[in-house]
Amino acid sequence: MDLVLFMGQSNIAGRGVAEDAPRVAEGHGYEFRAVTDPSKLYPMTEPFGVAENKEDGITETIKTGSLVSAFINEYYLITQVPIVAVSASKGGSSIDEWQPGTPYLNDAIERLHTAEEWLGSHGYEIRRVFMVWCQGETDALMPESDYVPKLTNMIEEMLALGVERCYMIRIGNKEGTDLYKSMIQIQTEFCKTYPHATLVSTLYAGMTSDKLNLMKDDGIHYTQEGYNQVGVEAGRNVAFHVQNRKEPYLYDPEYEGVYFSCKC
């Protein structure tokens, strides 16, 4: 099994409609509920992580449907390896709240360790451990000189604890404005240069058209179909990187061209 932390803010927590998410077949993926019931694996269903709230850590009460089910399906299709997914996301959170020693990151680390210990003690072999990260809308106006060191600090903390890589789902645009364009550029360049991060989805940036009907909540969040599409793209590209140790090529609607990093 591969153990995966899904971390960030609302567009990985999910504001979709659970009934419109794809079904995950038995044995293809699981949720480990590190907070509410760390005694077994649950079949993966949406809304993912809806009850995984900790009073002195991550509390997120409005998860309604995420990209995680679609991610797991695509990942399993390619790798034939099931994912054990752990929820660690908080809508509206800033990178400042994910720094080493903060309640959110401490909680995410504790959830990871709880999952690792339970899986190991019950005879499961953990093949890989990685994180999928989607965050940045709250920090849209934060300069690169502040955001990048903080993002790096967070990832380095996770790497030191055994997480192999940060797979980034880049944020999209706020419908009708250029508010998030700076953060999109920051995250794009970060993934091209930082050795332990890989960009695995750019699709959010192409969902602002009214004709697509993929956005909601005044152009901040996405419909379940939007989350499903991003989950498929991200799952496919993470699987490609895991199997080949090569950076994926992605069509980037923000820059109307192909995204590629020459990192190994």
Stockholm file with secondary structure:
# STOCKHOLM 1.0

chainA/1-264         MDLVLFMGQSNIAGRGVAEDAPRVAEGHGYEFRAVTDPSKLYPMTEPFGVAENKEDGITETIKTGSLVSAFINEYYLITQVPIVAVSASKGGSSIDEWQPGTPYLNDAIERLHTAEEWLGSHGYEIRRVFMVWCQGETDALMPESDYVPKLTNMIEEMLALGVERCYMIRIGNKEGTDLYKSMIQIQTEFCKTYPHATLVSTLYAGMTSDKLNLMKDDGIHYTQEGYNQVGVEAGRNVAFHVQNRKEPYLYDPEYEGVYFSCKC
#=GR chainA/1-264 SS CEEEEEEESHHHHCCSCGGGSCCCCTTTEEEECTTTCTTSEEECCSSTTTTCCCTTSCCCCCCCCCSHHHHHHHHHHHHCCCEEEEEEECTTCCGGGGSTTSHHHHHHHHHHHHHHHHHHHTTCCCCEEEEEEECCSTTTTSCHHHHHHHHHHHHHHHHHTTCCCEEEECCCCCTTSCTTHHHHHHHHHHHHHCTTEEEEECGGGGCCCGGGTCEETTTTEECHHHHHHHHHHHHHHHHHHHHHCSCCCEEETTTTEEECCCCC
#=GC SS_cons         CEEEEEEESHHHHCCSCGGGSCCCCTTTEEEECTTTCTTSEEECCSSTTTTCCCTTSCCCCCCCCCSHHHHHHHHHHHHCCCEEEEEEECTTCCGGGGSTTSHHHHHHHHHHHHHHHHHHHTTCCCCEEEEEEECCSTTTTSCHHHHHHHHHHHHHHHHHTTCCCEEEECCCCCTTSCTTHHHHHHHHHHHHHCTTEEEEECGGGGCCCGGGTCEETTTTEECHHHHHHHHHHHHHHHHHHHHHCSCCCEEETTTTEEECCCCC
//
